[in-house]
Amino acid sequence: MKKSMSLLGFLCSILALWPAAAAGDISPEPSYGQTLAPRKDTQVEMTEETVTIRFLREKALIDAVFMLKNAGAAAEHEVGFPDVVLPEESGGDGPPTGAHEYMLRDFKVKVDGKPVSTTYKHVKGTESPRLLREIEEQKKKIEAERDPELKKDLEVFMETLQYALKSWAYRGWVVWSMGFPANSACTVEVSYWLPYRPPYESSLLREGTIEYVLRTGAPWKGRIGKARVVAKLEEGLGQRNVKASDPPGFKWTGQEGVLELLDFEPDRDVTITLNRLADLDEAAKYYMSEADRRYTAEPDEAVWFLATAADALQAGGKHEECIAACRRIIAHEKAARAGDPQKQVKFVNKGWRDPYVPWEIRILACCRKIGDQGRVAQAAADAAAAIKSLLEMEEGSRPAIEEKELKALLADCEKASGGGGK
């Protein structure tokens, strides 16, 4: 009977994917994330495991302890943790050749308290039963879907899966050799850290997910005797930051959640999603502080944080503060374009929800919410001037926004400017 726990789920986009966050168990067929596993059938049992996930603001730290027992004859196994490979060069027809970024960071392993040397082995997609299963499941979804647009999206993802199947860049293993004397027991300890997996849609609250995949089949003999997953919220994170946790068996006390499973064969995954910024007020303060910290040394990056702060302020109804943030961005734009009106600045006119729309338009929207008609008229005049400047730019220099859309915005602004916003 098979069982395992691999942290981090199968991320949606195989090669282009978001960096994933995960914690892992010892199991054979890794999914996105980490899992400790023998690389061939074994008589060794996993009697107990404890996985501790420490949620920090920028990453998750994972420490796992696995108790293994061999009740049979002596055996030698290559054991490993699967890893996602995000190569600069995919090397689709052969092993990857370029510089690569592995998801397992600072990976360390000990066997009975002694450090063990590891090596890295690349895995082609066709060597992954989990990827093959994912493709079969995707085929069923495509066949069952009746909505043409949704079916098209599913077919696009299928192309990604098919590419991964042919590619050597799909995943790799961190592996090491282990000897299991007859009638013996041993302890394996692993530690590593991972960045969070972002959501598939932008999140002002810095949403991030850790997934612990229980369904990954592994050739450890029998059922897992006991598993304990401990989630610790640190660096100011608390239960208010927990957007969702599944399954419902997590018991939360203060900043710690515990899930305990006994004598089980896994049939579902453990997922914890955090909003690392608890609400829009905290989000606005965070992005503003990051902008202030970077403004001198990294002005373009600072403007991105300032723009995101403006989004959070506007979404939270802080219209005066949003106007102030937008004016700072406009000042940065003018300084960056000094002496070259055709220059397109990296972060100019790029908002979270309304990319390439002049920031004067955001100010106009806030003034309308405030309800001061005099300010609406002035903001509309400023926005109209900004749009005219964009329309006067050479086509190759103008931000990627349709001229028809710019002209529609211009008409609205000119009407608000001349008619007091009516």
C-alpha positions, 0 to 999 in steps of 0.5 A: 500500500502506498502513502506519502506527503509531498509539500507543494502541489502541482503548479499550473504551468509546469515550466513558466510557472510561479515559484512554488512554496512547499514542504515535503514528506518522504514519498516516491513520485514527487509533485511540485514541491518536495517529497522524500522517497525511495527511487524503487520498491522497498520493504521499508516502512515509514512509521512516523513523520513530523513536518514543521512549516514556519511561515515568514513574510517572504518565505516558508522554512520547512523542517521534517523528521521521518522515522523509517523501519526495515523489518526485512532483509538488508537493503540499499536504496537511492532516496531523494526529494523531488524538485521543480527545475526552472531553467533559463534554457529548457534543453527540451531534447536533452538534459538542461544545459543552462543556468537553473533555479531550483525550488529547494533552497539550502537543502540539507539532509541528515541520517541518524544525526549525520549530514549526508552528501547529495547529488542532483538528477534531472528528470524528463517529463515522461519519467513522471507518473504524476505528470501523465496522470495530470494529462489524463485528467486534463483530457477529461476536463476538456471533453466535459467542458461546454463553455467554448472560452473555458475549453480554449483555456483548458486546451492551452494548459494542455499544450503546456503539459504536453511540452513538459512531457517532452522536456528534460526541464520538468523536474529533478531529484536531490538524491542520496544513498541509504543503507537499511540493515535487516531489522533496523530503524533510522531517522531522516531529517531534512530542511530547506526553504521555499518562496511562496507560490503567488495566486494566479491573479494579482493580490494586493494582500500578497496572497501566498500558498503552501500545499502539502500533497498527501495524494502522492503515491510512494512505495514505502511499505504499508500505511503511514503510522503517524503524521503531524504537520505543524504550521507556525506563523512568525514575523507578525503573521497571525490567524487573521492572515490565514485566508484558508486551510484545508483539510478542516482538521487543523487545530489553531491556537494562537500562531500555531496550527496542528494537523494530526493523522494516524494510520492513514493512506493519504487521499487528499492534500493539505493547503494553507493560503495566507494573506501576508498583509491582513487588510488594505490598510496594512497593505497601503502602509507596507507598499508605501514604506517599501517605496520610501525605502527605495526611492533614492537608490531604486527610483523605478522600483520605488514607483512600482511600490508607490503605484501599488500603494495607490491601488490599496489606498483607492480600494480602501477608500483612502482617496486623499492619500491615493491622490498624494501617492499619484502626484508623487508618481507623476513627479517621478515621471516628469523628472525621468522624461526631463529633456526627452518628452518621447521617452517611455519610463519603465513604470509610468502609467502602470497601475495594478488594475488599469495598466498604462492609464495616466495617473491623472485619471486615477486622481480624477476618479478619487476626486469624484469619490470625494465629491468636490466638483471644483477639484473634479474639474481641475483633475479632469483638465489635468487628465485631459492634458496628460492624455493629449501628451500621450496621443502626441507621442510617437507610436513606438514610444507611446505606452501600449494602450489603444488610441481609441481608448485614449480618445474615449478617456479624453472625451470624458475628461474634457466633458468633466472639465467644462461641465464641472464633472456632470 
